[in-house]
Amino acid sequence: MLTEYTTPGESIEIRDDQTIYSLLTDRLARTGADTVIAAKKIGPGRWQNVTTGEFHERVVSAAKGLIALGITKGDRSLSSPPPALNGASSTSRWLQWAR
C-alpha cells in the first residue's frame, strides 16, 4: 500500500476543465511510463522511485475498488483516514466509516 509520497517540484498551469486523473494521463503521454514521478516511503529514511506508469496502474486499481464499493460520480469520499483512524486495522474499516 502506498502511504507516503514525495515528488520533484515541477510547476504546471492547471486549467479549470482538468481533473487530477487528466493531469496524470497528460503527464503519462508527455513523458512516458518509465519516467519517475514520485518516491514512496518504504521504511525509515528509505524511499523507492515510482514511475508514471506504476502510479497510473495504482490510481486505476484504486478507482476500480471505489467503483466496486458502489461509489459513483458526485459521491463524496476521503483520500486519507482522519487522524483518529490512523493505524486502523484494515482499509475496509476505514471505508465503512467513510460511507
Secondary structure as the mmCIF struct_conf table of DSSP 4:
data_model
#
loop_
_struct_conf.conf_type_id
_struct_conf.id
_struct_conf.beg_label_comp_id
_struct_conf.beg_label_asym_id
_struct_conf.beg_label_seq_id
_struct_conf.end_label_comp_id
_struct_conf.end_label_asym_id
_struct_conf.end_label_seq_id
STRN STRN1 TYR A 5 THR A 6
TURN_TY1_P TURN_TY1_P1 ASP A 16 ASP A 17
HELX_RH_AL_P HELX_RH_AL_P1 ILE A 20 THR A 31
TURN_TY1_P TURN_TY1_P2 ALA A 33 ASP A 34
BEND BEND1 THR A 35 THR A 35
STRN STRN2 VAL A 36 GLY A 43
TURN_TY1_P TURN_TY1_P3 PRO A 44 GLY A 45
STRN STRN3 ARG A 46 THR A 51
HELX_RH_AL_P HELX_RH_AL_P2 THR A 52 ALA A 68
TURN_TY1_P TURN_TY1_P4 LEU A 69 GLY A 70
TURN_TY1_P TURN_TY1_P5 LYS A 73 GLY A 74
BEND BEND2 SER A 79 SER A 80
HELX_RH_3T_P HELX_RH_3T_P1 PRO A 83 LEU A 85
TURN_TY1_P TURN_TY1_P6 ASN A 86 GLY A 87
BEND BEND3 SER A 89 SER A 89
HELX_RH_AL_P HELX_RH_AL_P3 THR A 91 ALA A 98
#
